[in-house]
Amino acid sequence: MVTNSPQVNGKKEPKEEILKAALELFTEKGYCNTSIADIRQEANVSTGTIYHYFKNKEAIADALFEDILQSLNDSIKEIKRKNKNAFEQLRAIVELFFTLTEDAPDVIRFIITIRHQEFLPSRPPLSLTQPFQSLTQIMQEGVNKGEIRQIDPVVASACFYGTMTRMCQLRLEGVLQKQLDWYLLDTWTVIWRALAPG
């Protein structure tokens, strides 16, 4: 993910600096209100350096979208590998999103608040990307094994994702004053009551 980019001699590669700057600007000012000049200034690189790596602003947004979703998907895969059942996997995903909200708020803003299809029309809706398909798969496997109540996995995913991301959003908006780990138990209890079998 752009927040954990490799460094050379203590400094990030120019491409990573560009992506980091774009992430900050897109989430702060919005995609349409951010120019290549803004990104150049924030990243402290030349215009030529930007065009060496990216064709245009849309290509920067596309690379950022891909980078974040790939990192998120890798994290969910690791969660599935380390945790044996739906209860543990889903709780760990809530923890992942809560931790990212605190440690990398711009990443979460980019995922849950930006309307990607307005500037990346060739990309699928967020709900059809791999990380969110993996979430639906966890729901389906949980239903099949009796770990989650008999419910449409898409509905289960919407219930789960909606509650979790709303908490992240409230924290980003400053409505929740305490760090999200303080609300983790209550949030998870609400989510699991909706999904638990029996």
N, C-alpha and C positions, 0 to 999 in steps of 0.2 A: 504494500500500500504506500501511497506517496508520503505518508508520515514516517515510514520506516525505510526510506530509500538508502541504497548503498552510497558510501562516501569515498572520495579519493583525496588523500592528504587532508582529511578533516573537513572537506567541502563536498557538497552534493554535486553530482554530474549536472551539466546545464539542462539536459532534458528533464531531470527530476525537479530542478529549480523552477523551470517553466510550468510543469504540472502543479507543483505546490502553489505557485503564485496564482495560477488560473483557478485552482480550487478555492483559495481564499477570496478571490475577486468574484467568482461566479456565485458563491454563497452569500457574500456581503452585498454586492451591487446588482446581482442578477446577470445572466448570460448576455442578454441584449444590451445592457448598459456597460458592459466590459469590452474594451477595445484591445487590439493587439498592442497598441502603445501602452495601455495600462499594464498589460501582462509583462511587457518588456521592462517597464520601470520597476514593477514589483519584484521581478525575478533578477533584476540587475544584470541583464544580458543585452546584447545588441539585437536589433530587428533581424539582421542576417542570421544570427544564431537560432532565433525562433523558426525562421523559414527553412533552415537547414534540417530541422527535426519535424516540422509540421507544415502541411500545405496551407492551412488557414485556421481560423479560430474554431471552426466546427471539428477539424481534425484534432485539435487540442482537447476539446470537450469529449470527443469520441474515445481518445486514448485514456483520458481520466476516468470515463465511465467504465471502460474495459478493465483498467487497473484496479479500481475499487471493487468491482463485482468479482474479479478473479480472486482477489485477496479475501473477500468475504466468503466466496465459495470454498476456498482452501481451508478457511477457519471452520466452516460448517462440516466439511469432510473430516477434519481432525476431531471435531466434537463427536461425530458419529462413530469414529474409530475408537475413541477413548471411553465412550459411554454406552452401556449395553441395552438400555430400554428408552422408550419414548419420554418417560418422565425425566430422566437424567439428561437426555439430549436436548429437550426443549428448555429445561431450566438453564442449561449451559448456554443456549443461544440467547436467552434473555440477559444473562450475565455478560455475554459478548457485546450485545448492543448497548447495555448500560455502561460498560467499561469504555467502549468507543465514544459514547456521548461525552463522557468526562475527559478522556485523553485525546480524542481527535474529533471535536465537535463539528468541524467543517465537513468531515467525511459523512457523518450522520445527516447533516443538513443537506448535503448533495444527494444522499440516498432518499430521504423521506420528504423533502420540501420542494425540490426543483422539478419542474415539469419537463422531463428530458425529451419527450417526443416533439416539443415545440421547436427544438433546435437539432435534434437527432432523429429525424423522421424515419430513417431506415432501421433504427433500433426497435426491438420489441418492447411492449410495455414492461415495466419493472417486474410485475407479477409473473411474467413468462420467462424471465432470465433464470439462469442455472441456480443461483443461491435460493431463489424463492420456489423453484421447482423442487429443489432438495428438501425444503421445508414441507411442501405438500407430500413428498415421498415419505418423510418421517411420519406424517399424519396417517398416510395410507397403511404403512407397515404397523403403526400402533393400533389402528382399527383392526387390521387382519389378525394381530396377535392378542387382541382383547385388552390391550394396555390403554386404549382410548375408546370412549363410548362409540356406538354405532352411529356415525355421523359422516356426512359427505366431507372428504378430506379438504376440499376447497373451502367449505364453510368453516371447518376447524382451523385452517390456516388463517382465514380472515379474522376470526375471533382472536387467535393468538397474536398475529402480527399487528392488528389494530390496537389492541390493549398495550402491547409492548412499545410500539412506536409513538403512541399518544403520550406515554410517560416520558419518552425521550424528548418529544416536542415540548412538553410542559417544562422540562428542565432547561432546554435551550432557550425558551421564551422567558425564563426567570420566574415562572410561577412556582416551581418547586425550589425552595431555598437550600435544601440539603442535597448532598450528593446522592446519586441514584441508588447506590448500594444500601442506603438507609431504607429505601422503599422496596427493595427487592423481595423480601418475604411476603409483604402484603400483595404486591403485584403478582407474584407467582401463585399465591393462594387463590386469587381471583381467577387467573387464567386456568389453573388446574381444576378448579371446581366446575368450570364450563366443559372441560375435556375428559375428566375422570370417568371411568366406567362405573356402572351401577348408580 
